Amino acid sequence: MLTIRGPAWPHVADCPRREFLTLGGLGALGLSLPSLLQAAPASEASAGFGRAKRCLLVFLWGGPSQLDMWDMKPSAPKEIRGPLSPIATNVSGIQVSELLPQTARLADRYKIIRSVMHHHNEHSAAVSTMATGTPYPKKTSEPVAASAEDHPHLGSIRAFWRGWQDGVPPFVQLPKVLGPPGYPRWPGQNAGFLGRRFDPLLVDGHKETARFRLPEIDLPADVSTRRLDDRRLLLEQLDRVFRIAEADPRLDDVDISYRQAFDLISSPRISRAVDLDRESDATRNLYGRHLFGQGLLTSRRLLEAGVPLVTQYWIDPKPAGAGGGEYDSHGRIYHHYPKRLVPPTDKALAALFVDLRQRGLLDDTLVVVMGEFGRTPKINKNAGRDHWAQCQSILLAGAGITGGSVLGSSDKIAAYPASHHIRSTDLAQTILHLLGVPANLQLHDSQDRSIPACRGAVIPELFA
C-alpha cells in the first residue's frame, strides 16, 4: 500500500520521498526486487565481437581438479595422477577422465583450456577474481566479505552497459548466494561499486525438490494488469514532484528497483522460464533430477527467455560428508568425485550441449564451465587435493568458439601452465568481447573515479 505521511501538499518539501513511499514491497504489490539498469550500447569491428547473444557461466564452486577431469597425467607418479584413467573423446587425440563419458562423446562441441591461472588460493578472493575478471586487491588466506567497493561481476558489467530490455533482467544468478554457513557473503557475485541496481536477480533453488522460484514479486489475485499500469503512472507522477522537492542521488537505486519490479511482474517470460513443469519429463530426466541438472535446464530456459547472462553455481543438494563440500575435496576425493560430484555434472553438461544444439542456440550462446581455481598436483594425506590457483582447466563452447580442440597445456604434473598462460583477466575480457561489451568501457566507483571494466586482452586463439 502506498503510504502518505506528513503535512499538506504545499509543504511537500518537508516530507522526504523515502518516507512518502512505503518500501515494504510496493505495498499491496508485495514487491522486493533490487536490480539492474541501463546504459548505452557500443560496437567494435573485430573477430567475434558481439557474437554471443547470451552467456551461461557454469561455476563449479569449490575448485574442480584438473588432474581428475580435463587434464589427466597418466604418466605421472601415482601420488600425482591418482587412481582414475583417461578415456578417449570423439575427437582424436583429446582425452578426459573416465568419470566424464557423456561429455567425452561431445568433445567436438567445446574447447578445453588447460592453462588458466591467477594467484588467489583462498575461495572468496578466488571467486571474486574469476567472476569479475579483476584480481582481488588483497592477498589473503582467510575468507573476505563482500563490500560496496568491490569490482562488479561480469554480469553486472553487462547490465551496466545495456540494462533491462522488454522487462527482462540482464543478469540472473542461481541457485544461491555463495557464503557458507558461518561466513559472510563473498565478493564478486554482485554489482559492487556500481550499486544495487546492477545486482543479479536471484532465482532461488530448493535443494530437496530441485525447483526454482523468483523473489516474492507476484501480483496479488485482486491486482489486475490495468491496476498495475495505473499504479506505475501514479509512481511516475509522484516521482517527478519529489525530484523537484528533494534532489538526493542516494534514492536512485530505490527508483530503479521500483521500475524494474514493475517491468518484471508485467512480463510473464521470466516466471514461465523458472516453471519446469512446462518441460517434458524426458527433457528433465535428460538433465538429471538433481539441483545442478534442473538448474542448468532452468538456466537454458532463462537464456531462451532473453536473459543475456546467467550464472549458475554448483551447490550440493545434500550434505557432502567428510572431505569437504561442493567441489572442495580436501579429503576422500576419490569417494566424492565418482559417487556424487562428477557423474551428475557430466550428465547435465552433456544434456545442455545437446539441448542448445537441437534448439539452434549454440551458435550464439557462450557457455563457460569453470571453478575459482584448480587443485594441488599432489594428493594429500587425507586422500584429497587442496587449493591451487596456479593452473586450472575450463571449458568454453558456442558463440564461435572452435570446438574439438585444446588451448594451452600444463607441465607434466598439471602444476603450472607450460604454454598459452591464460590469465583470469584475459578470460574475462574475452567473455565481455563476445557479449559485445567494448574493451574501453569505463566504470565509475563511489568516489566517481574512472575504472576500466576489465584490464585483460582478448584471446584470439579461441576463435582460430
N, C-alpha and C positions, 0 to 999 in steps of 0.2 A: 504494500500500500504506500502511495506517495504521501508523505507527511509534511504539513505546512506548520512552521513554528514562527514565533517572533512577532514583531509589530506589523501594522498595516502596510499595504503595498508602497505608499510614498516613502517609507523608511526602509525599503528592502535592503539597502546597502548595509544596514546594521545586522542583517541575518546572513551569516556565511552560507554559501551553497552547500557545503558538506553537511550542515545541519538541516538544510531545506529538504534534501533528498535522502530518504532512509536508505542505508546501504545494506540492509539485511536481505538482499537478493531482489532488488527492484519490487519490493512489496509483494503484491499478490502474484506476481510472475514467478517468484521464487528463484531469481537469477543469482548465480555466484560464479561468474566467469571472467577472470582477468586474462587478457591475452594480447593479441598482436595487431600491428597497424600497417601502414602503407608508406612506400617511398617510390622514387622514380625509377623506371626501367632504364637499361642501357644495353649496348651491344658492342661486340668486338668481332672483327673478321679474322678468325684463326681456327685451326682444326679443332673440331669437337665442341666449340663454344656453343652453349645452349642446346646441345644435343639431347640432354636429359630433361624431359618434361616433368619428371617426378623422380624421387630418390628414396630408397629404403636403406637405412643404416641398421644392420643387424649386429647388435653389440653383445658378444658372448662374455658377459661380465664375469670377472674373476681371473681371467687370463688363461686362454686355452694354450695347451702345449704344442708348439710347432713340431716337436720331435715325435709326437704321438698322433698327429693328424695330417699336416700338409707338407712336412719337410723331414721325412724319416731318414735315419742314418744307419742302414743295416750293417755297414762295415765298421761302425764304431764299437768300442768296448761295451760289454753288457750293461755296465752301470750308467752308460750314456743312452744306448739305443732302447733299452727296456725289452719286455717280452713280446711286444707286438710286431707283426710283419707287414711290409708294404704289399700292396696289390696293384695290378695294372689298371689303368683307366681306359676309356675308349679313345684316348689319344696316345699314339705310340711314343714311348719314352717318358711319359709322366706317370708317376706312382703316388699313391696316397695310402693312408692307414687302412688296414683290414677292417677297421670299425666304420668305414665310410663307403660301403659297397654301392649305395644308391646314387650318391653324388659322383662316385667314380665313373658311373655309366653316362654321366652328363658333362664330363670334363671339357668337351668341345664348346660348352656354353659359358665358361668362366675362365678368368685368368688368375693364376696363383702368384702372389708377390711374396717372396721368401726373405726379404731383406729390409723390412720396416723397422725403424729404430727411434728411440728417444732416450731420455736419461732419468726417468722417474720410476723408481721401483716400489712406490707406495700407491695403493689403489686409488685413493681420491685424487691425488695430484696427477696420476696417470690417466684416469678417466677424463679429467679436465683437459689434459694435453691432447688426447686423441679426439675428443668430441668438439673441441673449439678450434683446433689447428694452431693453437698458440701455446707454447710450453708454459706450464705453471711457473710463476715467477720465483718460487721459493723451493729450495731443496728441503725435503722433509722425510722423516721415517715414521711420522705419526699422521693419522687422518686429519685432514683440514676441512673446515666448514665453508660452505658457500657464502659469498658476501655480495653486496651490491656493487662492488668494484671489480668483480670477475670479468674476464673476457667472455663474450657470448658464445653459445653453442652455434654450430654451423646452421642449424635450423632457424635460430633467431636472427642470424645474419641474413639468411634468405628472406625471412619475414620482414626485416627492416627494409630490404631492397624493394620488395614487391607488395607485401601486405596481404590483407584479406581480399579475396575476389569472389563475387557471387555468393556471399555468405559462407564460404569455405575457409577454415583456418589454414594458414600457410605452414604450420608446424604442429605435429601431433606426437606425443610420447606415450608409450605403453610398455608393460602393464603397471609399473610402479615408479616411484622416485627412488633413486639409489641413496642409501644411507642406512646401513643395517641397524637393528635394534641396539641402542646404547651409543650410537654415533650420530653426529649432526648430518644434515643433508649435505651431500658432496657437491663441489663446484663443477661447472661445465655442463650442467643439464638445462640451464635456463638462459635468460637474456642478459644476466649480469648487469653491467653498467648501462645497457640500452634501455632498461626499465621493464616493468612488468607487462606492458602492452605487447611485448615481443616474446613473452614466455610461451612455452608449448601448451596446447590443450592436452590435459592428461586424460587418457582413456584407461580407466582402472580395470585391471583383470583380477578375477576371483580365482584363487589358487585351486580350490577343490572342484569347482564346476567348469573351469576354463571358459567362463563367459566374461564379456566386457560391457562396460557401461560408461556413458558420458557423465559429466558432473550434473548436479541437480538443476537442470535448466529447462525441464519440460514445462509446457503451458498447462496450468490447471484446466480441468474439464470445462469450466464455465468461462474461459477466456478464448474468444474466437480470434481468428487472424485479423478481422476488421478491428476488434478492440485493441489488439496488439498494435496495429498501424496507428490508431488514434493516440495511444499512449506514447508511441515513438514521436509523433508530431508534437504532443504536449511537452515531452522531454526537450526537444529541439527548441521550442519557443522559450521555455524556462531557461535553457542554457544560454540563449542569446541575451536575455535580461541580466543574468548573473555575471556574464562575462564583462558587461559594462560596469557592474557594481563591484566586482571583485576579480582582479587580474592576478591569479595565483597559478603559476605553471605546475605546481605540485598536484593540481587536480586533473591534469591532462590524462593521466593513466585511468582515473575513475571514469572520465567521459568516454574514453576509448573502450573501456570494459563494457559500459552500457551498450554502446553501439554494436560491439561485436556480439554481445549476448543476444541483442535483438536480431542481428543477422543470422545467428546460428539457429535460434528456435523458429525463425520464419522460413528456414530452408531445411527440408527433411532429408537431404542427401547424407549428412553425417550420421544422423540417428539410424537411418537404414543401413549404413555401412557397418555399424557395430552389431547389428542384429543378425547373428549367424544362423538363425532359424530360416533365413531366406536362402541359405545354401543347401544343396543336396547332401544327404548322408554320405554319399560316395565321395564328394569333394572334401567334406570334413574328415572322413576317415583317411583320405589320401595324405592330409597334413599331419594326422595323428591327434587323438583326442586328449591332448595334454596342453598345459598353459602355453608352452612355446609354439606348438604346432597351430593351435587355434589363434594364437597371437599373430603368427605370420599370415594366416588366412584373413584375419581382421585387417592387418596391415595392407594386404593386397586390395581389399575392398575399399579401404580409405584412400589409397592411391587412385583407384579406379573412380572414386567419387570426386577426385580433383584436388586432394591434398598434395602439395608439392613435395613435402619432406616428412617422412615418418621415421622415428627412431624406436626400435624395439630392443629391450634388454632381456637377456636370459635371466629368469627368476625361477629358482627351484620351486616346483609345485608342492613338494613335501620336504620335511627336514632331511638334511643330507646325511646326518650321522657323522661319526668320527672321520677326520681327514680334511674337513673344510667344506663350506657350502659353495653353491654356484660352480663356476669353473676353477675355483681357487683351491686346488687339490694339493695341499701341503703334505698330506698323508694318504696312503691307500689309493693312489691314483689309478692303479690297475684293477681296483674294485669300482671306483666311481666312473671311470671312463666307459668301460663296456656295459656296466649294469644300469646306469641312469643318465649319463650325460651325452655321449656321442651318438648312440643309436637314434634317440628322438630328434637330435639336431640334424643328423643325416637324412632322416625321413622327411622332416619338414622342409629343409632346404631343397631337396630334390623335388618335392611337390611344388614349391614356389617356382623353381626354374621351369618346370613343365607347364604349370598353370599360366605363367606370364607369357610363355611362347605360344601356347594354344590360343590365348586371348589377344595375341598381336601386340602385346605391351612391352616385350623385352627390348625391342629396338630403340625405344625412347624412355626406358626406365632404368636407372642406375641402381644396382644392388651392391652394397658393400658389407662384407662379413668380416668382423674384426673383434679384437678384445682391447683391453687397455695396455697389455703387454704380453710377452710370452712366458716361458718357464725355464728354469735353470737346466743346463745340459745334464748335470749330474743328478742322479736320483738320490734323495737324502736318506737319512737313517730311518725315517718313518715311511719309507716306500712311496714318497711323494716328490713333487718338484716345487721349488719356491719361485718367487717373483723374479722376472728377468726382462727388463725393458730394452736391452741392447740388441735384441733380434726377435722378431715375431713374423708369422705368416698370416696373410689375409687373402680374401677372395674378392674379386670385382667381376661384375657381369653386366651386360646390357649397355645401352646408350653409346654404341660404337666401340666399347672395349673389345679388343681382339681375344676371343675365347680360344680354348685349346692350346694354351701357352703358359709359360712361366717367365716372370720377370724377376731378375735378381737371384742371387744364390748366397748361401751361408757357408761358413767354414765347415770343416769335417765333423764338428760336433754341434753345429747349429747354435754357436755361441755369439758370433758376430757376422755381419754381412761380409761376404767376400767379393761381391760385385753389385753395382747399382744400389748404393746406400740410399734408401728411401726414407727421408725424414718425415715425421708426422706433419710438419708444416707443408711439405710438398704434396703429400696425400690430400690434405685439406684444400689446398689451392686448386688441385685437380678436380675435386668434387664440386667446389664452387664454380669453377670454369665450365664444367659440363652442365651445371644448372643455369648457366648464363649470367652469373654474377661477375661484374667486371673486376679485373685484377687490381684496379686503382681505387676501389671503393674505400672511402674513409668513414669511420665511425667517430662519434664524439662521446667521451665519458662524462661523468657527473660534473667535472670541472671544465667542460667544454674543450678539452684537449683533443686534437685530431689524432686518431689512431687507425692504422691500416686494418682492414677487416682480416687480412691474412698476410703473412710475410713470406710465404713459400713460393715455389716456382712450379708451374705445370709440368707434369711428367709426360713428355711426348711419346715415349716408348709404349704407353698404354694403348695408343691408337695405331701403332705400326703393325 
